[in-house]
Amino acid sequence: MSAADPFAFGDEMRVGLRGTSRRVWGRRGVKVVQPIQLVYEWRYLFLAVDGRAGRLHWCWIDRLDTDAVLRAVGGLAQTGELRALVWDGASAHRAAASAELGLPLIPLPAYSPELNPAERLFQELRRAIEGRVYATLADKVAAVETELATWDADPDRVRSLCGWAWIEAAVPCAPDQAA
């Protein structure tokens, strides 16, 4: 892989109606009450982050099984915009069929989410969307879509968050053929 080849770091995030509480500011002596939903309904966001170019690629999948993940990666491979995808060692990522996708897949070391820029973007997404009650899952998905579109429209913002110096330094050392 050359320094000019575009590649992305990919991962999945569950987006559902089971709410979480967030830290918020409140007046001294006044109890802060946060509404939380207890509805078990969700979808998965498949996200690929190219921190060097400041680009995002995403799609929604209903289940986090091997077939759904491979279809999402296959769709990414068909666009031809990326030369490789870097991702973790989740069970859906280790399927034998992933070698036939036409997109080289580079594994991250085990138990190292801090090396994946997609995880950093997920933190920002959670900060923007959690702590609210949504009427339906479609409303929450729409909020995530709006936030992702805002990020994708500002490549400099994505680069500042996900374009880490060690990634740029590692690209010239990468092998020509990814495993």
C-alpha positions, 0 to 999 in steps of 0.5 A: 500500500502506498502513501496515496492509497485511501484506506479506512478504519471500520467498526460497528456501533449499536444504536438503540432506544435503551438510554444511558444517563450522561454527566450534565451540569446542574445547580448546586443543591438541585437534583438533576433528573434525566429521563431514560428509556428502557426499550429494547430495540436497536440497529447497528451502524457500520462506520469506516473512517478515513482520517487522512482524507477526512471522509466517512462511509457508513450504512445501517445493518439490522443484525450484527452477524457475519453475513450482514457485516460482510454485505456492508464491507462488500458494499464498501468494496464495490464503491472502489473508494478504498484500497483497504479496511483496518478493523478489529478481531470481532467474530463477524470480522474473522469469517473465511468469506471476508477474504473474497470481498475484494478489499484487503482487510488489515486486523488490529491487535487484540483488545486495542480499541484505542487504536481505532479512530472509528471508536473515537468518532463513536464517542463523539456521536454518543455525546451528541445523541445520548441523554435524550428520549426518542419517540421511535428508533427511526428518530434516533437513527435520523439524529445519528444520520444528521450528526454523521452528515455534519461530520462528513461535510467538514473533512478538517474536523474529521481529520483533527479528530481521527487523523492521528500522526502515528497512522500517517507515519505507519502508512509507508511501512505497510506491506503492499498486500494486506492479509 
